[in-house]
């Protein structure tokens, strides 16, 4: 275990991931023995320090596999800053075998209705969990109020943790991030509650309405009171592109504008043409996506997110160099939580 001595959070993620899988290969006989002996304490002592060395905020668990007997899950626990790290960890994993498979998030469990765990000293089973569901009109989410008979007897944090765990079992952690909005763990049973096992079907119905790419058009004002327009993918969620944590902003000044400083005439056509050509180039790469653009005061900013391993900035810079209405600028930064487009996230 010396390879997993105390590390700082600034350690190279690629090196930490490589070290983990080296350790896994070396420790596999002891891990398999711990599983066979059904010895959770031994497994905790083996795997816990290794995951902590990856990053102290990652969480892990051993769950039933989809194809293999067991699944090792190392999850960011819905932390958008850590999600790309967890997915890169999974991509670097060895091929799954009969005994082990690997996931960067909790997977939906087909036997969720039969699962029971200890929560605050009480038995928590999904067979007694009920939910009240609200789907805001036109929104890509389901708001959930969950109730279980043990909830009146446990504290708020325990109730909330149990509700999140149950939703992960039912839907899978990433699907919860995609489609579940507000989550309330209630002390009293909602009047319109239904068995929680029906939640996946409701989510599937909502998701069907957003199967094709959509864009939302928005208007607002700048800090100086000028008119502003924006367009963004809808829904827009980092979980859909977990490896795209590099933000590339392309700023395009334009010549022709109306009285509000918004593009007009040939400049509007040029902006549309640029966006189309850039989108085509990004699609050809398969490692980047145009998420939104914002226009005001004779300037448009396009927000691209990319996998930093794919060398996307040179492609974007080449496209920007073709802009003829002023000096285009390309700025590149790390942004795993997509903070640059936070106003458009759904």
N, C-alpha and C positions, 0 to 999 in steps of 0.2 A: 504493500500500500504506500511505499515511499513516494511513488510517482504522484500521489495525491496529497502532498503536504499542503500547508496553508498557502493559498494563492490570493493575490489581490484581484479586484474586479476588473483591473485594467489589463489582465493577462490576455494574450492573443486568443480570441475565440477559436480560431482554427487549430491552434496548438492544443488548447484545452480539450477540444472535441477529439482530436487524434489521440491524445493521451488517455482519454476515457476508453476508447475502443481498444487500445493496446492493453489497458488494464482488464477490460472485459474478456478479451481472448485469454489472458493469463489466469484470470480468476474463474473462468467458466466451470471448471470441475467443482470448486467449492460452492458456487451458486447453484448448480444443478443438484448438488447433494443437499443443500439447504431446502430446496423446493421438494425434493423427494422425501425428506424427513419432516416436511411441514413445520419448519422451524422459522417462524417469522422474525424472531429476535436475531438469529444468525444472519438472515438476509438483510435486516436493517443495518446491522453492524458492517456488513460487507458493502452494500450498495449505497447506503446513505452518505458516507464520506466522499464517495466517488462523484455522486451527483452534486453535492455541495461544492466540490472543487470545480465543477463546471461553472456554476454560479450559485451563490447562496440563496437566491430567491426561487430557484426552480423547485418543483415538487415532483415526486415520483410515486409509482405504485406498480405492483404486479397484478395483472388482471387476466381473465381467461382470454385467449387469443381467438382471432377469427378463423385462421387456418392452423396455426400452431397451438400447442397445448397452453402456452403462456404468452402474455404480452408484457413487455417492459414499457411503461408509459413515463416519459419525462416531459413535463408540461410547464408552460409559462403561467398556468392558472389564470388565463385571460388578461395577462399583463401585455399590452401591445408592444412595449419596449423589448420584451424578452421573446415574443413569439417567433421572430425570424431565427433567433439562436436555437430554439427548440427544434424548429424544422430543419435547420442545417445539421443538428445533431442526428436527427432521424435519417437524413439523406446519406450521412457518412456511415450508417450502421452496416454491419455485415449482412449478407443475404439471409432472409428468414429461413429457418429449418423446421423440422418437425416439433422441436421443443420451444423455440423462441421466435417472436416477431417484435417489432419496435414501432412505437407511435409517439408523435410529438404533442398529442392531446388525448384526453379521455375519449374513448369510442363508445357509441351507443351499445347497450347490452341487450341482445334479443331476449334474455331471460330477466329483464329488469323487474317485471312484476313479481318475481319470486325472490328478489334480493332483500336481505334484512341485515342491518348493521346496528351496532350499539351507538346511540346518540345521547349524550348526557346521562348515561346509565339506564336509558330506556330503549326498548326495541323499536327500531324504525324500519318499517317495511313499506314498499311502494304499493302493496295491495290495499293499504288503508289511506294512501295519499290522494287528496282531491284537489282540483284546481278550478278557479274561475278565470275565464279567458276573455280578453278584450282585444279586438283587432281594429285600430283606428282606421277610418275610411281612407283607402288609397295608400296606407303606410306599409312598408315592408317589415312589419314586426308584429309580434303577439305579446301583449302585456299579460303577466301571469301573477295571480294571487294563489298561493299554495297553502294548504292546511292539512295537518296530520293530528290525530288525537293526542300525541305527546307534546305538541307545540305549546299549549297553555302552561305546561309544567317545566319548560326550559327557558333559558334567557334568550334575548334577541339575537345575539351573535350565533348561538348554537342553532336556533331556528333557521337563520339565514343560511348558514353553512350547510345544513341538512337539505334545504330547498335547492341550493345550487348543485349539490351532489346528486340529488334525485333527477334534476333536469339533465345533467351530464349523462346519467345512466340512460335516460329515456331518448335523448336526442343526439348525444355526442357533444363534447365541449365546443367544437368549432361551429356546429349548427346552432348551439345556444347563442354564441357570439353573433352569428348571422341574423337570426330570426327572432330572438327573444328580446323584448325591450325591458320594461320595468318588471322587476321581480319583488314580490312582497310575500314574506312568510307570516301568515296571519295567526293571531291567537284564537280567533273564532272562525267557525266554518262559514264561508260565503253562501248566500242563499242560492245562487245559481251555479254551484259547484258540480263538477262531473269527475269521474275517475281519471286520475292523471294519465293512465295508460292511453287515453284518447288524444293526448297532446300531439304526438307525432303526426297524426292524420290532419289535425288543424294546421300545423306548421307546413305540411306538404301542400295543402290547398293555398295558403298564402304565397309560398314560394313559386307555385305554378304561375301566378300572375306576374312574376318578375323573371321569367325564364329567358326572355330576350333582352338584349341591351337597350337600356333607356337612358335618356338624359333629362335633367331638370333645368329649366331656365328660371333665373332669379334676377330681381332688380333691387337696387338700394342706393345709398348715397355715400360719398366719400367723407372723410373727416372734415373737409372744407365745404361740404354741402353739394358737391357735384354729383351728377348722375353716374351710376355704376351698373353694369350688367355682368352676369356670370352664367356659366353653364357647367354642370357637373354630372358625372355618371350617377345613376339612381337605381338601386341603392349603391352607396359608396362606402366600402368597408375594407380595412387592411387585411382582415382575415381571409378575404378572397385571393389575396396576392401575398402570402406570408413571407416570401423571400425578397419582395420589392421594398427594401428599406433605404434605398438611395433616392433622394429627392433631387430632381433636375428642373430648375425654373428657367423658362425661356421668355425673355422680355423683348417684345417687338414694338418699337415706335411706329406710328403710321402718319401719313401726310394728310389725307382727306378726312375731315370730321364734321359732324353737325354742330349745332349751337351748344350741345351738352358735352362736346369733346369725344363723342362716340364715333366709331368708324362709319364712313359713308362712301358711296361711289366705288371707284377703283380700289381704294384701300380695303373696303369691306370684302370685295372679291379676292384681293390678294391674301387677306387673313384666312379666308375660307380655304383657298387653295393651299396655303402653307399647312394648315391643320390637316387637310386631307393627305398631303404628301408625307407629313410627319407620322401620321397614324399608320400609313402603309409601311413605312420603314420600321416602325416599332413592331407592327404585326409580323413582319418578316423575321425580326430578331426573336420574337416570342419570349422576351425577357424584360419587357417594359410595357407600361400602359399610360396613356394620357387620361388623367383623372378629372381635370377641371381646367377652365380658363376664366380669367377675370379681366374686364375691360373698363377703363376709365381714363380721363385726362390724356387722350391721344396715345395710349399705351395698352397693350394686351400682354398679360402674363399667363403662360401655359404651364401647368404643373404635371410633370411626368414623374412616375415612380418606377424604379428599375432594380433588378438584381445586380449588386455591385460586381459580381463575378463575371458579368456579361459584357463589360466594356461598352456600355451604352452612351456615355457622354460624348465620345468622338463622333458617333453617328448623329446625335442631336446638334453638336457644334457644326458639323458639315451642313446640316439642313439650315441652321441659323445663318451660316455664311452666305447663303443664297438669297437672304432677305434684302430687298433693294430700297426700302423706304426709310432707312436710317440704320444706326448701329445697333444690331441685335446683341443681347447679352445672355450668356448661359452661366448659371450659378448652380453648383453641385454641393450637396450636404447630406450627411447621414440623418435620417428621420424615420426611425422604425415605427413611431406612433402616428405618423402622417399628420404632424401638428400643423404643417403649412396649409393643409386643406381641412383643418378641424371644423370650420364652419359648415362644411358640406357633408361631413360624415353622418351616416344614418344607422 
